[in-house]
Amino acid sequence: MTADLLSGVRVLDLTNVLAGPFAGYQLALMGADVIKIETPRTGDLARQLGADLDLTTEGLGVSFLAQNSEKRSVTINLKSSGGKDVFEKLVRTADVVLENFRPGVLDRLGFGWNQLHRINPRLIYCAVSGFGSTGPMRGRPAYDQVIQGLSGIMSITGSAESAPLRVGYPVCDSFGGLTAAFAIAAALLRQQRTGRGAFLDTSMLDAALTSMGWVVSDHMIAGREPIPMANENITSAPSGTFDTADGALNIAANKQEQYEILCRVLDRPELIDDPRFVTRDDRKRNREALRHELERSLKAKPAVEWDAILLDTGVPAAPVVSVPTALASEQVVHRELVTTVASPAAQGGSIRVLGSPTHVDGSPVSPTTPPPLLGEHTEQVLAELGYSELDIARLRQEEAI
């Protein structure tokens, strides 16, 4: 079930593809009434994206299904006078407008921050874009991979031989979405206390850079040039991915006592006093030699056996697994992160989607309603605004909705 932390909050979600819809989904899971405003006939581009061609043909691409449960879909043509009237009425009822157009698009449609603030002074307006609404790059189009490259993420991903390398999922979209959702939640608190609205300008590039944390700080404060380290942790050794008899095992023996315990567990106590490995700095300087020595022992058993052996020793370690294996793990199943909702597709059935990573009051937070068909809730929402059946029919004839 969804949480009630944002119960009574109305969000107008005008976003497409991933960063914006991901932000809207997090708010919906926390109980907000998220109304997805889509362009008539086409809708969110994500409806056309995904691995299942049958679903894509129905405008229910897997990429759309992943982050639009718990939302209501309303189609509005913001270029028409009737559509503008509908949207303005919605804005008067809303707490939040969330959009991820290029900067200036809503202004040209007559619904930039200044116009929206006049309509509803309490409104929180959150714009998510690749580079933010200011600066020399503000008007450039941006997708996740573009931001990965411009942020430096690709330059430090992979090994010296393989970098620059793209992270294997749209990490910058996700960071941008989470950043926007957090800022909206903070602005809602001020809105509740003071009645003031807010203009929130979220840059995916800025979010990507801030997410890099100590990598950026090592450069800015310590003057160290970030470099690709493959599966190694630049701050410590042994800390990385190691080969076993049948697969990869992550080990993070970052503390001196953890390193010594690891050596004893592997029946290699001589490595503790080996001059090459005595201190953390020694081990960092000689990490490849240390890897060679440890893998000589690790290759005697499979990764799952080493996982069981190391489990109660205080040495952080775990096998490297596939996405399907991760989803099926006892821990993820116990947390009820994956939930099943009815499929909106013509053939019916059900689909599995992810809920929130945060439990609220001891309970998992998951969607209860499926992602909407394009415009599925248009008449319902317009009726809530006071439009009659004749009004709605006229708007449809005008192609305003």
Secondary structure, DSSP 8 states (H G I E B T S, - for coil): ---STTTT-EEEE---TTHHHHHHHHHHHTT-EEEEEE-TTT--GGGG-SS-HHHHHTT--HHHHTT-TTEEEEE--TTSHHHHHHHHHHHHH-SEEEE-S-TTHHHHTT-SHHHHHHH-TT-EEEEEESS-SSSTTTTS---HHHHHHHHTTGGGSS-TTT-S---SS-HHHHHHHHHHHHHHHHHHHHHHHH---EEEEEEHHHHHHHHTTHHHHHHHTT-------TT--TT-SSEEEEE-SSSEEEEE--SHHHHHHHHHHTT-GGGTS-TTTSSHHHHHHTHHHHHHHHHHHHTTS-HHHHHHHHTTTT--EEE---HHHHHTSHHHHHHT-EEEEE--STT--EEEEE--SS-BTTB-----S----TTTTHHHHHHHTT--HHHHHHHHHTT--
